[in-house]
Amino acid sequence: MSVSYKRLFELLIDRDITTVQLQQNAGYSANITTRLRNDDYVSMESIEKICSTLRCGVDDILEFVPRDKRRSL
C-alpha cells in the first residue's frame, strides 16, 4: 500500500487555499510540501498540523492506495 495526498490538494482547491498559505499557517517547511506533492512519507506530526489547520480529519487529506494503482493516477 502507498499513500496518496490527492485529497489534500483537492481540499485546498475547494477552499481556495494555496500550498504556501497552508505551509505558513500550519508551520511546516517547504520540504514537506514537496514530499506531499510526490506522495512521499510525511510524519504524523506534519499530518496533525495540516489537519488542525484545515480543521479536518486524516481521511480528508490522504488515502491508502495499492502501489500498482498509484502509478496510473
Biotite code that builds the C-alpha atoms (Angstrom):
import biotite.structure as struc

atoms = struc.array([
    struc.Atom([0.000, 0.000, 0.000], chain_id="A", res_id=1, res_name="MET", atom_name="CA", element="C"),
    struc.Atom([1.020, 3.551, -0.666], chain_id="A", res_id=2, res_name="SER", atom_name="CA", element="C"),
    struc.Atom([-0.280, 6.939, 0.441], chain_id="A", res_id=3, res_name="VAL", atom_name="CA", element="C"),
    struc.Atom([-1.819, 9.490, -1.891], chain_id="A", res_id=4, res_name="SER", atom_name="CA", element="C"),
    struc.Atom([-2.309, 13.117, -0.845], chain_id="A", res_id=5, res_name="TYR", atom_name="CA", element="C"),
    struc.Atom([-4.521, 13.914, -3.821], chain_id="A", res_id=6, res_name="LYS", atom_name="CA", element="C"),
    struc.Atom([-7.429, 14.604, -1.447], chain_id="A", res_id=7, res_name="ARG", atom_name="CA", element="C"),
    struc.Atom([-5.398, 17.295, 0.310], chain_id="A", res_id=8, res_name="LEU", atom_name="CA", element="C"),
    struc.Atom([-4.764, 19.196, -2.900], chain_id="A", res_id=9, res_name="PHE", atom_name="CA", element="C"),
    struc.Atom([-8.422, 18.878, -3.915], chain_id="A", res_id=10, res_name="GLU", atom_name="CA", element="C"),
    struc.Atom([-9.446, 20.219, -0.492], chain_id="A", res_id=11, res_name="LEU", atom_name="CA", element="C"),
    struc.Atom([-7.068, 23.168, -0.867], chain_id="A", res_id=12, res_name="LEU", atom_name="CA", element="C"),
    struc.Atom([-8.592, 23.985, -4.261], chain_id="A", res_id=13, res_name="ILE", atom_name="CA", element="C"),
    struc.Atom([-12.122, 23.737, -2.846], chain_id="A", res_id=14, res_name="ASP", atom_name="CA", element="C"),
    struc.Atom([-11.213, 26.091, -0.005], chain_id="A", res_id=15, res_name="ARG", atom_name="CA", element="C"),
    struc.Atom([-9.180, 28.435, -2.213], chain_id="A", res_id=16, res_name="ASP", atom_name="CA", element="C"),
    struc.Atom([-6.032, 27.951, -0.116], chain_id="A", res_id=17, res_name="ILE", atom_name="CA", element="C"),
    struc.Atom([-2.566, 27.842, -1.650], chain_id="A", res_id=18, res_name="THR", atom_name="CA", element="C"),
    struc.Atom([0.085, 25.379, -0.542], chain_id="A", res_id=19, res_name="THR", atom_name="CA", element="C"),
    struc.Atom([2.188, 28.328, 0.637], chain_id="A", res_id=20, res_name="VAL", atom_name="CA", element="C"),
    struc.Atom([-0.663, 29.610, 2.810], chain_id="A", res_id=21, res_name="GLN", atom_name="CA", element="C"),
    struc.Atom([-1.157, 26.152, 4.311], chain_id="A", res_id=22, res_name="LEU", atom_name="CA", element="C"),
    struc.Atom([2.575, 25.809, 4.882], chain_id="A", res_id=23, res_name="GLN", atom_name="CA", element="C"),
    struc.Atom([2.764, 29.148, 6.698], chain_id="A", res_id=24, res_name="GLN", atom_name="CA", element="C"),
    struc.Atom([-0.392, 28.621, 8.773], chain_id="A", res_id=25, res_name="ASN", atom_name="CA", element="C"),
    struc.Atom([0.457, 25.037, 9.745], chain_id="A", res_id=26, res_name="ALA", atom_name="CA", element="C"),
    struc.Atom([4.113, 25.857, 10.398], chain_id="A", res_id=27, res_name="GLY", atom_name="CA", element="C"),
    struc.Atom([5.988, 23.303, 8.343], chain_id="A", res_id=28, res_name="TYR", atom_name="CA", element="C"),
    struc.Atom([8.786, 23.608, 5.794], chain_id="A", res_id=29, res_name="SER", atom_name="CA", element="C"),
    struc.Atom([8.628, 23.752, 2.009], chain_id="A", res_id=30, res_name="ALA", atom_name="CA", element="C"),
    struc.Atom([10.267, 20.328, 2.031], chain_id="A", res_id=31, res_name="ASN", atom_name="CA", element="C"),
    struc.Atom([7.038, 18.853, 3.429], chain_id="A", res_id=32, res_name="ILE", atom_name="CA", element="C"),
    struc.Atom([5.035, 20.399, 0.585], chain_id="A", res_id=33, res_name="THR", atom_name="CA", element="C"),
    struc.Atom([7.386, 18.746, -1.898], chain_id="A", res_id=34, res_name="THR", atom_name="CA", element="C"),
    struc.Atom([7.013, 15.414, -0.115], chain_id="A", res_id=35, res_name="ARG", atom_name="CA", element="C"),
    struc.Atom([3.214, 15.754, -0.217], chain_id="A", res_id=36, res_name="LEU", atom_name="CA", element="C"),
    struc.Atom([3.261, 16.515, -3.946], chain_id="A", res_id=37, res_name="ARG", atom_name="CA", element="C"),
    struc.Atom([5.378, 13.417, -4.554], chain_id="A", res_id=38, res_name="ASN", atom_name="CA", element="C"),
    struc.Atom([3.265, 11.191, -2.274], chain_id="A", res_id=39, res_name="ASP", atom_name="CA", element="C"),
    struc.Atom([6.346, 10.552, -0.135], chain_id="A", res_id=40, res_name="ASP", atom_name="CA", element="C"),
    struc.Atom([6.457, 9.793, 3.588], chain_id="A", res_id=41, res_name="TYR", atom_name="CA", element="C"),
    struc.Atom([5.263, 12.651, 5.806], chain_id="A", res_id=42, res_name="VAL", atom_name="CA", element="C"),
    struc.Atom([5.439, 12.426, 9.592], chain_id="A", res_id=43, res_name="SER", atom_name="CA", element="C"),
    struc.Atom([2.322, 12.167, 11.711], chain_id="A", res_id=44, res_name="MET", atom_name="CA", element="C"),
    struc.Atom([3.351, 15.442, 13.327], chain_id="A", res_id=45, res_name="GLU", atom_name="CA", element="C"),
    struc.Atom([3.051, 17.203, 9.960], chain_id="A", res_id=46, res_name="SER", atom_name="CA", element="C"),
    struc.Atom([-0.230, 15.435, 9.178], chain_id="A", res_id=47, res_name="ILE", atom_name="CA", element="C"),
    struc.Atom([-1.562, 16.575, 12.562], chain_id="A", res_id=48, res_name="GLU", atom_name="CA", element="C"),
    struc.Atom([-0.543, 20.193, 11.840], chain_id="A", res_id=49, res_name="LYS", atom_name="CA", element="C"),
    struc.Atom([-2.286, 20.103, 8.475], chain_id="A", res_id=50, res_name="ILE", atom_name="CA", element="C"),
    struc.Atom([-5.486, 18.575, 9.860], chain_id="A", res_id=51, res_name="CYS", atom_name="CA", element="C"),
    struc.Atom([-5.542, 21.011, 12.756], chain_id="A", res_id=52, res_name="SER", atom_name="CA", element="C"),
    struc.Atom([-5.046, 23.991, 10.455], chain_id="A", res_id=53, res_name="THR", atom_name="CA", element="C"),
    struc.Atom([-7.693, 22.831, 7.984], chain_id="A", res_id=54, res_name="LEU", atom_name="CA", element="C"),
    struc.Atom([-9.997, 21.549, 10.746], chain_id="A", res_id=55, res_name="ARG", atom_name="CA", element="C"),
    struc.Atom([-10.435, 18.227, 9.013], chain_id="A", res_id=56, res_name="CYS", atom_name="CA", element="C"),
    struc.Atom([-9.744, 14.548, 9.541], chain_id="A", res_id=57, res_name="GLY", atom_name="CA", element="C"),
    struc.Atom([-6.894, 12.463, 8.211], chain_id="A", res_id=58, res_name="VAL", atom_name="CA", element="C"),
    struc.Atom([-9.215, 10.729, 5.746], chain_id="A", res_id=59, res_name="ASP", atom_name="CA", element="C"),
    struc.Atom([-9.992, 14.145, 4.253], chain_id="A", res_id=60, res_name="ASP", atom_name="CA", element="C"),
    struc.Atom([-6.389, 14.676, 3.147], chain_id="A", res_id=61, res_name="ILE", atom_name="CA", element="C"),
    struc.Atom([-4.958, 11.254, 2.382], chain_id="A", res_id=62, res_name="LEU", atom_name="CA", element="C"),
    struc.Atom([-5.893, 7.801, 1.224], chain_id="A", res_id=63, res_name="GLU", atom_name="CA", element="C"),
    struc.Atom([-4.151, 4.477, 1.006], chain_id="A", res_id=64, res_name="PHE", atom_name="CA", element="C"),
    struc.Atom([-3.927, 3.035, -2.493], chain_id="A", res_id=65, res_name="VAL", atom_name="CA", element="C"),
    struc.Atom([-2.357, -0.133, -3.886], chain_id="A", res_id=66, res_name="PRO", atom_name="CA", element="C"),
    struc.Atom([1.096, 0.579, -5.329], chain_id="A", res_id=67, res_name="ARG", atom_name="CA", element="C"),
    struc.Atom([0.037, -0.530, -8.835], chain_id="A", res_id=68, res_name="ASP", atom_name="CA", element="C"),
    struc.Atom([-2.933, 1.865, -8.841], chain_id="A", res_id=69, res_name="LYS", atom_name="CA", element="C"),
    struc.Atom([-0.756, 4.796, -7.674], chain_id="A", res_id=70, res_name="ARG", atom_name="CA", element="C"),
    struc.Atom([1.324, 4.642, -10.862], chain_id="A", res_id=71, res_name="ARG", atom_name="CA", element="C"),
    struc.Atom([-1.784, 5.037, -13.011], chain_id="A", res_id=72, res_name="SER", atom_name="CA", element="C"),
    struc.Atom([-3.078, 8.110, -11.122], chain_id="A", res_id=73, res_name="LEU", atom_name="CA", element="C"),
])
